[in-house]
Every structure is written in C-alpha cells, then in structure tokens.
C-alpha cells in the first residue's frame, strides 16, 4: 500500500538472501553456571554497545553502555532474578542482537534456536535525495513512513514484503526545506521493531 504527497520513489531493488534469519557472528553467549552466562562482543572499537536484560513484562532489569571497547567480555549472574522469561539485548549502531533466556527450576536456559539479529536501516540524505538500505530476514514486512515536524499525518506510507535486502531512493525535491522524520517498522512474523531517523532538507 502506498500513499504519496510530494514524495517520489524512483529506485527499488529487492534481493533474496535465502535465509529465514540473520546471525551476527561478533556476539556470542554461553552459560557458565546454573544461573550465570558469559557474553562476548568482538570488534566493538569505535562503537557504543548497549547491553540490556529485559524481563517478560518488558521491564529493563539491567542495562549498561560500553563505549569504544575493542572486545567486550562480561559474566552475568542472574541468581537474584525470579523464574520467568527474559531476553538479552545487545544493541550496536547498525544492529540489535536478541537472545531469549529463561530461568526454570533454578536453571538458566539459553534458547539458542530463538536467537535473532535485527539490522537497522541505513538512511543517508544528500540534498533532496534520501537513500534507504535494509537487510532483513526473508518474508519480513517493512512499513516506511515519512512525516514532517508535526508528525500528525504521514507524507508518504508504504508497506511491503521483502525477500531479504531492500534498497530504495526517495526524491524529496518537492518538499520544503526543514526537518522530516522517517519511521521504519520491521515485522519478522514474531515481533515488530521500530526505528526512526530525522532527515534535514537543505537545498
């Protein structure tokens, strides 16, 4: 579905990845005892890495930001947490790595089969052109919206099924100079992830 208001899209390429999921090899987790695990993040130099543990109600029970550490190696002890479902989130500038966890009968379970990596869209503005690049699992649904500063009504809306890699170019030459917002929602069939970026037009 598309709705246009002074926005032109004149390039679209969709390339299959032949995969249902994408894994970031720079992040790994391993159980070290009944309720503890180790986290390894490699090649994190010149990056900010946000590590969070979130419970089944969406509450953050732990969060720490690492800045400019080449290799991150930490052990986390969850003995004080009650039984239930959790997720370990590792957010990097270009991706979000999500590892579901569970504490059952006093034992930590790392649900490796449910591991997923969500790549953030790359959005680059150059004068009145905006290039959009996204890597996502096959059969994901992507919704793209562009708003002005009021965010009351989208100037452009498109929802599409992807085959893996998606590239688009937006021509915003008919819009006035100012700040605009690109809102991107990615649904992989299980969860919806939302990303936003401000675009400044100055022709």
C-alpha positions as CSV (number, residue, x, y, z in Angstrom):
1,X,0.0,0.0,0.0
2,X,1.3,3.4,-0.9
3,X,0.2,7.0,-0.2
4,X,2.1,9.8,-1.8
5,X,2.3,13.5,-1.1
6,X,5.1,15.3,-2.9
7,X,7.4,12.3,-2.4
8,X,8.9,10.4,-5.4
9,X,10.4,6.9,-5.2
10,X,12.5,6.1,-8.3
11,X,14.7,3.2,-7.3
12,X,13.8,-0.1,-5.7
13,X,15.9,-3.3,-5.6
14,X,14.9,-6.4,-3.6
15,X,17.5,-9.2,-3.4
16,X,16.8,-12.7,-1.8
17,X,19.0,-13.9,1.0
18,X,17.8,-17.5,1.0
19,X,17.6,-17.4,4.8
20,X,14.9,-17.1,7.4
21,X,17.2,-15.4,9.9
22,X,20.5,-13.5,10.1
23,X,23.1,-14.1,12.8
24,X,25.7,-11.5,13.9
25,X,28.9,-13.6,14.5
26,X,30.5,-10.8,16.6
27,X,28.2,-11.6,19.5
28,X,28.1,-14.8,21.5
29,X,26.7,-16.0,24.8
30,X,27.5,-19.2,26.8
31,X,26.1,-20.5,30.1
32,X,28.9,-20.7,32.8
33,X,26.9,-22.0,35.8
34,X,23.3,-22.8,36.8
35,X,22.2,-19.1,36.7
36,X,25.1,-17.3,35.0
37,X,26.3,-16.7,31.5
38,X,29.2,-15.0,29.7
39,X,28.8,-12.5,26.9
40,X,31.5,-11.9,24.3
41,X,31.3,-9.0,21.8
42,X,34.2,-8.6,19.4
43,X,35.2,-5.8,17.1
44,X,33.4,-3.1,19.1
45,X,36.1,-0.5,18.7
46,X,34.8,3.0,17.9
47,X,31.2,1.8,18.7
48,X,28.8,2.3,21.5
49,X,27.3,-1.1,22.6
50,X,24.2,-1.1,24.9
51,X,23.7,-4.4,26.8
52,X,20.3,-4.9,28.4
53,X,18.4,-7.7,30.2
54,X,14.6,-7.4,29.9
55,X,12.0,-9.5,31.7
56,X,8.9,-11.0,30.3
57,X,6.9,-7.8,31.1
58,X,9.2,-5.6,29.1
59,X,10.9,-4.1,32.2
60,X,14.7,-3.5,32.0
61,X,16.3,-5.3,34.9
62,X,19.9,-4.5,33.8
63,X,21.4,-2.0,31.3
64,X,25.0,-0.8,30.7
65,X,26.5,1.1,27.8
66,X,30.0,0.2,26.7
67,X,32.0,2.9,24.8
68,X,34.9,2.2,22.5
69,X,35.9,-1.2,23.9
70,X,37.6,-3.4,21.2
71,X,36.4,-6.6,22.8
72,X,33.7,-6.9,25.5
73,X,33.8,-9.9,27.8
74,X,31.5,-10.0,30.8
75,X,29.9,-12.6,33.0
76,X,26.3,-12.0,34.3
77,X,24.9,-13.7,37.4
78,X,21.1,-14.0,37.5
79,X,20.7,-15.6,40.9
80,X,18.7,-12.7,42.2
81,X,16.1,-12.8,39.4
82,X,12.9,-14.8,39.8
83,X,12.0,-17.6,37.4
84,X,10.5,-16.5,34.1
85,X,11.3,-15.4,30.6
86,X,14.0,-12.8,29.8
87,X,15.9,-11.5,26.8
88,X,19.5,-10.4,26.5
89,X,19.6,-7.5,24.1
90,X,22.9,-6.2,22.6
91,X,22.4,-3.0,20.6
92,X,25.1,-1.8,18.3
93,X,25.0,1.2,15.9
94,X,23.8,-0.9,13.0
95,X,22.1,-3.9,14.6
96,X,20.1,-5.3,17.5
97,X,21.0,-8.8,18.7
98,X,18.3,-10.5,20.8
99,X,18.9,-13.8,22.7
100,X,15.8,-15.2,24.6
101,X,16.6,-16.6,28.1
102,X,14.5,-18.4,30.7
103,X,15.0,-19.3,34.3
104,X,13.2,-22.6,35.1
105,X,13.6,-24.8,38.2
106,X,16.6,-22.8,39.3
107,X,18.4,-23.3,36.0
108,X,19.2,-20.7,33.3
109,X,18.1,-21.8,29.8
110,X,19.7,-20.1,26.7
111,X,17.2,-20.6,23.9
112,X,19.7,-20.6,21.1
113,X,17.1,-21.6,18.5
114,X,15.3,-18.4,19.1
115,X,18.3,-16.1,18.6
116,X,17.8,-13.3,16.2
117,X,19.7,-10.3,14.8
118,X,17.7,-7.3,13.5
119,X,19.7,-4.9,11.3
120,X,18.8,-1.3,11.5
121,X,18.0,0.5,8.2
122,X,20.8,2.7,6.8
123,X,19.4,6.1,5.8
124,X,21.5,8.7,4.1
125,X,20.4,12.1,3.0
126,X,22.1,14.1,0.2
127,X,20.5,17.4,-0.7
128,X,16.9,16.4,-1.7
129,X,17.7,12.6,-2.1
130,X,17.4,10.0,0.6
131,X,18.9,6.5,0.2
132,X,17.4,3.7,2.2
133,X,19.2,0.3,2.7
134,X,17.9,-2.5,4.8
135,X,19.0,-6.1,5.4
136,X,16.3,-8.3,7.0
137,X,15.1,-11.9,7.0
138,X,13.2,-13.3,4.1
139,X,9.4,-12.7,4.2
140,X,9.6,-9.8,6.6
141,X,7.1,-7.0,6.3
142,X,8.5,-3.5,6.2
143,X,6.5,-0.3,6.7
144,X,8.1,3.0,5.8
145,X,6.5,6.4,6.7
146,X,7.8,9.9,6.2
147,X,6.5,12.7,8.5
148,X,7.0,16.4,8.7
149,X,7.9,18.0,12.1
150,X,4.3,17.9,13.3
151,X,4.1,14.1,12.9
152,X,0.4,14.4,12.6
153,X,-0.1,12.7,9.2
154,X,2.5,10.8,7.1
155,X,3.5,12.4,3.8
156,X,4.4,9.0,2.5
157,X,3.4,5.5,3.5
158,X,4.4,2.1,2.0
159,X,4.1,-1.4,3.4
160,X,5.8,-4.2,1.5
161,X,7.0,-7.8,1.8
162,X,10.8,-8.2,1.4
163,X,12.8,-11.0,0.0
164,X,15.8,-10.1,2.2
165,X,17.7,-7.0,1.0
166,X,15.9,-3.8,0.2
167,X,17.2,-0.6,-1.3
168,X,15.2,2.5,-2.2
169,X,15.8,6.1,-3.2
170,X,13.4,8.8,-2.3
171,X,13.3,12.1,-4.1
172,X,12.1,14.8,-1.7
173,X,12.7,17.8,-4.1
174,X,9.1,18.9,-3.9
175,X,9.2,19.3,-0.1
176,X,10.2,22.5,1.6
177,X,13.4,22.8,3.5
178,X,13.2,21.6,7.1
179,X,13.3,18.6,9.3
180,X,11.4,15.4,8.4
181,X,11.2,12.0,10.2
182,X,11.5,8.6,8.6
183,X,9.7,5.9,10.6
184,X,10.5,2.3,9.8
185,X,8.8,-0.8,11.3
186,X,10.1,-4.3,10.6
187,X,7.8,-7.3,11.4
188,X,9.6,-10.6,11.1
189,X,6.5,-12.6,11.8
190,X,7.1,-12.8,15.6
191,X,7.9,-9.2,16.6
192,X,7.8,-5.7,15.3
193,X,10.9,-3.5,15.6
194,X,10.6,0.3,15.1
195,X,13.5,2.6,14.1
196,X,13.3,6.4,13.5
197,X,15.7,8.9,11.9
198,X,15.5,12.6,11.4
199,X,16.2,13.9,7.9
200,X,17.2,17.5,7.3
201,X,16.4,19.0,3.9
202,X,18.5,22.0,2.9
203,X,18.6,22.5,-0.8
